[in-house]
Amino acid sequence: MQRIIIVLCLVLSFCLLAVLIGIPTHNEIPARAEEVTKTASPAEGYNVHVLAPHLVDGKQMGPYHHYCKVMASDPQIVCLIYESTEPNAVLSQVEWIYAQKMTRDAVPLKEWNKNWHDHAVEIAGGRVQVLDLPPDKAKEVADTVATTDGMIYHFYFDGKLPNGKTSIAQAVGHKALSEAEYKASATAK
C-alpha cells in the first residue's frame, strides 16, 4: 500500500512539473507582446492629419479630418476620413489620391470632371490644413499633394447603421476642365 502511495505521489509530481513547464513565466509575456506590436498591420501609417471641407450632394460639409497614408512614392495616398477626432468617430469617407501623371492619361475627361478633383486647385483655395506637423513639413506635404488628383467616396448611414449607399463627394472649389486644359495638364505633370 505504501508503495502505491509513493508511485501515485511520483506520478502526480511529474504531472504537476509538466504543467508548470508548459505555463509561460511572467517574464515571457511582455516579450511576446513586444513581438506582436513589432508586426506591422495595413492599418498602421494613417498618420498625416489633414482638415478640409467637401461637397456632399452639392452641399458644403465638414471640415473633415483626413488621416492619410502614403502607399507609393509616385505619389499614391489613401485617406480615412472622419467627421471628428473622437476616438470612436465613425469612418464616413475614403479618399484615393493619385499623381496626376497617372490619372490624366487613364481617366476620360467626362469621368474626371464628375468624380475627380485637382488638389492644386483645392490647396490654392486655402481650405486645406495640414495639422500636427511643423510648418515646413506641412508645406512639403501640401506641395506634394498639389501634384495629385483625388476621388472621395462618401458613405451614408441610417442612424448609426451603414445603409450601403455611397456617393462621390467633391472638393470645395472643384473646377471642371475643358478638353484643352485636361490634355495640357496630362502632358505637364
Buried (B, 14 or more C-beta within 10 A) or exposed (E): EEEEEEEEEEEEEEEEEEEEEEEEEEEEEEEEEEEEEEEEEEEEBBEBBBBBBBBBEEEEBBBBBBBBBBBEEEBBBBBBBBBEEEEEEEEBBBBBBBBBBBBBEEBEBEEBBBBBBBBBBBBEBEBBEBEEBEEEEBEEBBEBBBBBBBBBBBBEEEEEEEEEEEEBBBBBBBEEBEEEEBBEBBEEB
